[in-house]
Amino acid sequence: MTGRVLVVATLLFCASLAAAQTGSTQYSYIDIDKAAPLVEFENSRLTRISGGVEIVLRGADESVRPMRLEALEIAFAWSKQGDSPTIINLNESVRVDSPQGDIRSARAVLDLNGGVLTFTGNVSGTSEQITSFEADEIVYDLDSGDSEMVNLRATGIGIGGGEGDASAPDSGYSEMDIDRAGAVKFVDGQVETMSGGVSITLQPAQANAQRLKLGASTVGIAWAP
């Protein structure tokens, strides 16, 4: 009986957040899609959900793509006078499905006031720009869409200019793999700079062509408008 009471209390609590804005991000609503066995409150504020939980952040504007967060434990931090959470901490078996991609990690921190989403510990995933990637840490700026990645390894980064692609000059290469890079910065969804010992492979557009492997301490990439 207690478990049911906690679930109802949590759902009512989340409904009360509907009118709250979450800092500089575009999200205004929090829904709990999967309630967990243990829910903790402090001063009538939800502070922790554990035992496996899924929540969804939604925007007041229906054009904003929802962000789904899953973890074994999700903890909420509040400002002293605020009426909505400022930070959401996700621990163990983390998965976040968002405009940034479908990403898994050991831990993640969503700073709602700062508009920053940080993944740490065995980070892996896929996105619209990258077929698959692994990293030690990824930091996303939710407002600009830019990101910084530490010790990145990635495959299938589209570089355009391949066979049948009229969006850029035909270079003969259609994708780039990052075999190793200590630090990578993405701007507007595209790689801008790489440093810390970089090894990349350019994949040919034609199956019978040769790959091109490149290495440098730093790499900068300029993209066609």
N, C-alpha and C positions, 0 to 999 in steps of 0.2 A: 504493500500500500504506500509506503514511504517513497519508493521509486517513482510511482505514478504521480504523486504530489509534486515531486521535484521536477519531473518532466513538464507538467502543466505550468508550474511557476516559471520555468525557463522560457517556454513559448510565450507567455504573457509578457515577460521581461523584454524579449526581443521585439515584440510588437511595439513596446513603448519607445523603441529607438527609431521608429519610422520617421519621425520629424527631425531627427538629429543629423547634422552634417558632420562628416568625418574629415576634418582638417582640409588639407589641400587636395585630397583625392576626390574622385567623382562618385564615391560610394556613400549612400545615405541610409541603407537598410541592412539589417543583419537577420538572416533566417537560419534556424537550426533544422537541417534536413534529417539528421540522425542523432537522436538524443543518446547520451552516454549514461552508464550506470551511476556515476558519481558527479553531482553538480554542487558547487560550493558558492555561497553568497557571503558578502561582508558589507554591512550597512546598506542592505537592499540592493547591492550591486553584484552582478555576476562576476566572479573572480577566476573560476577554474571549472573546466569540464574534462573528465578523464575516463578512461576505459574504452576509448575509440569513439570519435565524433566527427561529424561533417557539418560545416556551416557554409552559408553562401552570402557574399556581400553583393548587394544590388544597388544600382543607381536610381535616382528619381527619374532620370531620363532613360527611357526604355532602349535607346540606342547604345547605352553603355553596356558592354558585355559583362555579365556577372563573373565574379571570382569565387571559385569553389575551393575551400580549404579543408583538408583532412589530416588528422593526426591522432596519435594515441592520447595525447593531452593537449588542450588548448587553454592558455591562461590569458586573462585580460587585465591590463593596467589602466587606471583612470587618473585624470587630473583631480585636484582637490575639489574643484567647483564645477567641473564639466559634467554634462549629462549624457555623454557617449564615450566609449573606450578610446584611449589614445594609442595604445600599443596592443597588438595581439601576438603572443608567443606560441609557437607550435613546436612540440617536442615528440620525437620518436615516430618513425614511419610516416613522415610528412609527405603529403602530395598537394600541390597547388595547380589548379587548372584555371588559367587566366589569359588575358591578351598577350602576356609575355611568353606563354607556352604551357606545356604540361610537364611539370617539374617535380622531382622527388628529391628528398634530402633527409638528413638526420634531424636537422633543426631549421626553423625559419622564424624571422621576426618581421611583422608588418607594422611599420610606423605610420599610423593613419594621419597624424598631424604633419609629419615631414614628407609623406608621400613616397616612402622608400620601402622596398621589399627586399630582404636579405636572406639568402640561403647559405647554410654552411654544413659541412660534413657529408661526404659521398654524394655530391650533387650530380644529378643526371636528368636528362629529359629530351624533349623535342619541341620545335617551334615552327612557325611558318617559314622562317628564314634558314633554319638548320635542321637537317634530317635527324641527327642525334648529337648529344654533347655530354661531356663529363667535366667537372671542375671541382676545386676545393671550396670556392666561394663565388657567389654571384650576387651583385647588388644592382637592383633595378630602380630607376627613377620613374615612378608611376605617372608623373605629370608630363615629362618630356618623352618618355619611352626609351631613353638612353640606358645603357648598362655597362658595368665593369665586371670582368670575370678574371679569376685567379687560377693559374695552372689549368688552362683550358685545353681540352682535346675535343675536336668536333669534326663531323663529316657532313658532306652534302650542302655546303654553303653556296647558294646560287650566285654566280658572278656575271651571268648574261653573256651575250656575244657568241653563244654557241650556235650550232646548226639550227636554222629556222627561227632564230631570235633576232628580230629587227630592232630591238630596243638599245643595242649598243654595237659598236664595231665588232666584226667577227674575229675573235682572237683565236678560235679553234678550241677554246676551253670553256666548259659550261659550269663547272663546280670547283670549289676549293675545299680541301680538307686541312684542318689545323692539327698537325701531328703533335705539336708541342708549342706552348706559348705561356710564359710566366704571367703576363698581364695583357688583357685584351679589352679595348674600349669599343663599344658599338654606339653609333649615332644614327638616328632615324632608321634603326633596324639593320644597319650595314656596318661591317668592320671598318673602323677608321685607323686605329693604331694597334700594333702588337709589339711587345718588348719582353725582355727577360730570357732571351735565347729562343728564337723562333724557327720552327721547321714547318713548312707548308707543302702541300702537294696540289698541283692543278690537274684536274681530271679532264681528259679530252672529250669533246663533244661526239667524236666518232669512236666507235668501239675498237677499231684496229689501230688507232693512233697512240703515241707514247705519252705517258704522264710526264709532268715537269715538276721536279722537286727543287725547292728553294730553301735556303737557310740564311739567317742574319741575326744580329743582336737586336735590331729593331726593324719594324716594317710599317710603312704608312701606305694607305690605299686611297686613291682618289676615284670617285665614282662619276660616271657620266650623268648629267642632269636628266 
